Amino acid sequence: LAPALEGLSDQERRGQGLYQANCAFCHAADGTGRNWIGSFLNPHPRDLTDPLFMRSMTAERLDRTIRRGLPGTSMPAWGAVLNDQEIGALIAYIRRAFHPLSGAVD
């Protein structure tokens, strides 16, 4: 299940819709990557709720990963699919829903 969040900004709400429509398929609605499809991917999708991994994640790094994908994984490049505002909204939602990120991307 997606996290129950109150008081989302317009940007975070847009990011929530984009995340659930595009990212949850692999990363799961709750960001853990523990869903049916995620169990078949190797390597498994990142757990966006894992504090150990997310501690080193910055907004800039997440932006780059979303835009370019991750070679050698099933993480595709979304830069030709999503525009700058949509990627920014995704980052805002991930920051709010799963784990704080350092750095800002506007």
Short mmCIF file of the C-alpha atoms (twelve columns), coordinates in Angstrom:
data_MODEL
# 
_entry.id   MODEL 
# 
loop_
_atom_site.group_PDB 
_atom_site.id 
_atom_site.type_symbol 
_atom_site.label_atom_id 
_atom_site.label_alt_id 
_atom_site.label_comp_id 
_atom_site.label_asym_id 
_atom_site.label_seq_id 
_atom_site.Cartn_x 
_atom_site.Cartn_y 
_atom_site.Cartn_z 
_atom_site.pdbx_PDB_model_num 
ATOM 1   C CA . LEU A 1   0.000  0.000   0.000   1 
ATOM 2   C CA . ALA A 2   1.092  3.555   -0.681  1 
ATOM 3   C CA . PRO A 3   1.998  5.589   2.392   1 
ATOM 4   C CA . ALA A 4   -0.931 7.558   3.811   1 
ATOM 5   C CA . LEU A 5   0.305  11.136  3.694   1 
ATOM 6   C CA . GLU A 6   -1.538 14.272  4.686   1 
ATOM 7   C CA . GLY A 7   -0.858 17.828  3.629   1 
ATOM 8   C CA . LEU A 8   0.918  17.065  0.368   1 
ATOM 9   C CA . SER A 9   1.874  20.076  -1.700  1 
ATOM 10  C CA . ASP A 10  0.577  20.241  -5.278  1 
ATOM 11  C CA . GLN A 11  4.020  19.127  -6.493  1 
ATOM 12  C CA . GLU A 12  4.135  16.180  -4.060  1 
ATOM 13  C CA . ARG A 13  0.591  15.150  -5.041  1 
ATOM 14  C CA . ARG A 14  1.584  15.221  -8.709  1 
ATOM 15  C CA . GLY A 15  4.680  13.183  -7.874  1 
ATOM 16  C CA . GLN A 16  2.556  10.687  -5.985  1 
ATOM 17  C CA . GLY A 17  0.422  10.092  -9.065  1 
ATOM 18  C CA . LEU A 18  3.492  9.774   -11.285 1 
ATOM 19  C CA . TYR A 19  5.183  7.415   -8.829  1 
ATOM 20  C CA . GLN A 20  2.152  5.147   -8.515  1 
ATOM 21  C CA . ALA A 21  1.622  5.129   -12.307 1 
ATOM 22  C CA . ASN A 22  5.253  4.620   -13.354 1 
ATOM 23  C CA . CYS A 23  7.524  3.579   -10.486 1 
ATOM 24  C CA . ALA A 24  5.380  1.431   -8.205  1 
ATOM 25  C CA . PHE A 25  5.341  -1.349  -10.794 1 
ATOM 26  C CA . CYS A 26  8.938  -2.201  -9.814  1 
ATOM 27  C CA . HIS A 27  9.568  -0.275  -6.573  1 
ATOM 28  C CA . ALA A 28  6.163  -1.197  -5.038  1 
ATOM 29  C CA . ALA A 29  3.535  1.287   -3.894  1 
ATOM 30  C CA . ASP A 30  5.256  1.498   -0.503  1 
ATOM 31  C CA . GLY A 31  8.742  2.060   -1.978  1 
ATOM 32  C CA . THR A 32  10.223 -1.192  -0.636  1 
ATOM 33  C CA . GLY A 33  10.598 -2.952  -3.977  1 
ATOM 34  C CA . ARG A 34  8.906  -5.949  -2.368  1 
ATOM 35  C CA . ASN A 35  6.150  -6.729  -4.793  1 
ATOM 36  C CA . TRP A 36  5.395  -9.389  -7.345  1 
ATOM 37  C CA . ILE A 37  7.402  -7.971  -10.258 1 
ATOM 38  C CA . GLY A 38  10.235 -6.742  -8.032  1 
ATOM 39  C CA . SER A 39  10.854 -10.275 -6.844  1 
ATOM 40  C CA . PHE A 40  11.654 -11.341 -10.426 1 
ATOM 41  C CA . LEU A 41  14.066 -8.513  -11.242 1 
ATOM 42  C CA . ASN A 42  17.768 -9.032  -10.732 1 
ATOM 43  C CA . PRO A 43  19.127 -6.981  -9.191  1 
ATOM 44  C CA . HIS A 44  16.000 -6.236  -7.177  1 
ATOM 45  C CA . PRO A 45  14.670 -2.680  -7.380  1 
ATOM 46  C CA . ARG A 46  16.066 -0.296  -4.783  1 
ATOM 47  C CA . ASP A 47  14.254 -0.131  -1.478  1 
ATOM 48  C CA . LEU A 48  13.513 3.574   -1.267  1 
ATOM 49  C CA . THR A 49  12.695 3.186   2.430   1 
ATOM 50  C CA . ASP A 50  16.084 1.687   3.367   1 
ATOM 51  C CA . PRO A 51  17.799 4.285   5.575   1 
ATOM 52  C CA . LEU A 52  21.229 2.733   4.996   1 
ATOM 53  C CA . PHE A 53  21.011 3.174   1.227   1 
ATOM 54  C CA . MET A 54  18.967 6.371   1.199   1 
ATOM 55  C CA . ARG A 55  21.354 8.095   3.602   1 
ATOM 56  C CA . SER A 56  23.731 8.540   0.671   1 
ATOM 57  C CA . MET A 57  21.010 9.511   -1.818  1 
ATOM 58  C CA . THR A 58  20.824 13.164  -2.764  1 
ATOM 59  C CA . ALA A 59  18.152 14.880  -4.814  1 
ATOM 60  C CA . GLU A 60  20.740 15.461  -7.568  1 
ATOM 61  C CA . ARG A 61  21.731 11.787  -7.663  1 
ATOM 62  C CA . LEU A 62  18.090 10.687  -7.744  1 
ATOM 63  C CA . ASP A 63  17.402 13.158  -10.543 1 
ATOM 64  C CA . ARG A 64  20.313 11.741  -12.543 1 
ATOM 65  C CA . THR A 65  19.175 8.157   -11.894 1 
ATOM 66  C CA . ILE A 66  15.606 8.863   -12.991 1 
ATOM 67  C CA . ARG A 67  16.772 10.700  -16.130 1 
ATOM 68  C CA . ARG A 68  19.509 8.294   -17.216 1 
ATOM 69  C CA . GLY A 69  18.547 4.986   -15.622 1 
ATOM 70  C CA . LEU A 70  21.098 2.629   -14.095 1 
ATOM 71  C CA . PRO A 71  23.209 0.548   -16.493 1 
ATOM 72  C CA . GLY A 72  23.320 -3.124  -15.591 1 
ATOM 73  C CA . THR A 73  19.942 -2.974  -13.837 1 
ATOM 74  C CA . SER A 74  16.309 -2.920  -14.870 1 
ATOM 75  C CA . MET A 75  16.062 0.802   -13.987 1 
ATOM 76  C CA . PRO A 76  15.223 2.507   -17.290 1 
ATOM 77  C CA . ALA A 77  15.974 6.072   -18.302 1 
ATOM 78  C CA . TRP A 78  12.878 8.249   -17.903 1 
ATOM 79  C CA . GLY A 79  14.419 11.469  -19.243 1 
ATOM 80  C CA . ALA A 80  12.766 11.075  -22.657 1 
ATOM 81  C CA . VAL A 81  9.409  10.157  -21.079 1 
ATOM 82  C CA . LEU A 82  9.063  12.606  -18.179 1 
ATOM 83  C CA . ASN A 83  9.704  16.339  -18.351 1 
ATOM 84  C CA . ASP A 84  11.719 18.364  -15.828 1 
ATOM 85  C CA . GLN A 85  8.653  19.296  -13.758 1 
ATOM 86  C CA . GLU A 86  7.494  15.682  -13.598 1 
ATOM 87  C CA . ILE A 87  10.911 14.459  -12.482 1 
ATOM 88  C CA . GLY A 88  11.013 17.233  -9.874  1 
ATOM 89  C CA . ALA A 89  7.571  16.149  -8.647  1 
ATOM 90  C CA . LEU A 90  8.726  12.540  -8.357  1 
ATOM 91  C CA . ILE A 91  11.729 13.597  -6.303  1 
ATOM 92  C CA . ALA A 92  9.538  15.746  -4.051  1 
ATOM 93  C CA . TYR A 93  7.201  12.804  -3.458  1 
ATOM 94  C CA . ILE A 94  10.009 10.307  -2.803  1 
ATOM 95  C CA . ARG A 95  11.587 12.775  -0.361  1 
ATOM 96  C CA . ARG A 96  8.291  13.148  1.500   1 
ATOM 97  C CA . ALA A 97  6.960  9.591   1.319   1 
ATOM 98  C CA . PHE A 98  9.994  7.392   1.776   1 
ATOM 99  C CA . HIS A 99  13.112 9.146   3.008   1 
ATOM 100 C CA . PRO A 100 14.492 12.674  3.305   1 
ATOM 101 C CA . LEU A 101 17.044 13.580  0.631   1 
ATOM 102 C CA . SER A 102 19.750 16.173  0.833   1 
ATOM 103 C CA . GLY A 103 20.048 18.813  -1.858  1 
ATOM 104 C CA . ALA A 104 17.331 20.513  -3.826  1 
ATOM 105 C CA . VAL A 105 16.350 20.114  -7.451  1 
ATOM 106 C CA . ASP A 106 14.042 22.788  -8.821  1 
# 
